[in-house]
């Protein structure tokens, strides 16, 4: 059985798949290389920061956890780059907050920051908007295989 963190991460991926600007081009980890033909795209992965855990004293053996997730939008570096990255961010933010399947798994979600940067590692320069999200969820600490409400 998968960890609750995996279930939530996959729900985020589903929420941002098939957006108007990026379509099905959603990568599920930071290690998958992409080609110019994959742009624009989105990557979803657990962020570098640690997941934090607090006991939920009101609810017995449960823990409240805060999962940091990065959603990175990428687009070709051209004259429309800033507009395209803003469009993707708008689509991602709207999709995340509107997804009822994701909402059923978590206690809350917040956009913490958005950082715009240039990435020169691909075939051509690429602009990226890294959106850092904090996802609050609850699990039974002894069996963290499913989020609980």
N, C-alpha and C positions, 0 to 999 in steps of 0.2 A: 504494500500500500504506500502511496507517495506521501511525502511530508506535506503539511498544510502550506508551507512556503512555495512548494512546486505547484500545487493546485492554484494558488493565488497568482503566481507568475504566469501560468498558462492562461488564466482568465484575463489577465491584462493583455497578453498577446492576442487573444481572440477579440478583445474590445477594440484594438487598434489595427486589426487586419481588414483590408478592403476599404480603406478610407479613399476619398475622392482623389487626392493627390498622389498617394503612395501605393494604392491598390494592394495586391497580395505580397508586395515586397517587404516582408517583416522578418527580420533575423532574430533568432532566439538566444543568441549568446554573443559575447564580445569577440570570439575567436573566428567566426565565420568570415572569410574574406569575401568582398563583393567586387563586382566589375562595374564599369561605367554603365553598362546596359541595365544594371540593377537600381540605378538612380532615377528619381528620388526613392529613398527607403527609410525604414525605421528599424532600430535594434532595441530589444527589451532584455534587460538583465538585472540581476541583483547587484546593487551598487557596491563600491569598495568599502563603504562604511559598515560597521558592525550592526547587526540586528540587535535591538535592545529588548530586554525581557523584564517584566515586572509581575509580581504575584498579584492576582486579582482576589483580594481578601474577601470580598463580598460573595464570591461565587465558588468557594471551596478550592479544589485542586487546579483551578484554571490560572492561566497566565495571559497577560496582555502583552502583545509583541508589536514592535514597530519595525517594519520591514522597509529598508531603503531600496527603491527601484529606480533605475535610470531608463529613460526612454530617449533614444538619440535619433533625431531626424537628420538625414543627410540629403544634400542636393548639389548639383553641379555648380561650381563657382562661375557665375556669369552676372550680367547686369540685373537680372531678376532674382538673385540669390536671397537677399533679405526678405523680399516679399514672399518668395516660395517657402522659406523656413518659417515665417510668421503664419502662413496659410496652414502648413503642416501642424505647427504647434496649436493653432486654433482647432483643427480637426481632432487632434489627439486629446486636448483638454475637454472638448465637447463629448467625445466618445467615451472617455473614462468616466465622466460624471453621469452620463446617461445609461451606462450599461447596468441593467438590473441583475444580471447573473453575477457580476463582480460585486455589486452592492450586497447581495445576499450572503457573500462569503466573509465580508469585512465589517469592522466597526466604523471605519472612516478612512478617507484618503485626502491628502493635501499636496499641492504643488509647492515645493520648498524653494526651488530656484530654477532659472533657465540661463544657461551660459552659451553664448554664440562664439564659435571658433572656426578656424580654418584647419583642414586636415590635408596634408600633402603626401600621404602614404599611398594613395591609389594611383590609377593610371593618369589622372589629372587632378588638379586641386578641387577639393570638395568643401563646402560649408557644412557645419554641423551645429545643431541646437540641442544641447544636452539638458533635458528636463529631469530634475531630481524630485522624486515623489516619496512621501512617507505614507505607508499603508499600515493602519492599525487593525490588528485582528486578535482573536482570542482562541486559545487551544487548551485542551487538557494537558498539563505539563508531562504527565506520565505516558501519554499516547498522542503526540502531536501530529496525527495523521489526517486530521480534518479540522478546518476552522469551525468554531461553535459560536452561536449567537447568545 
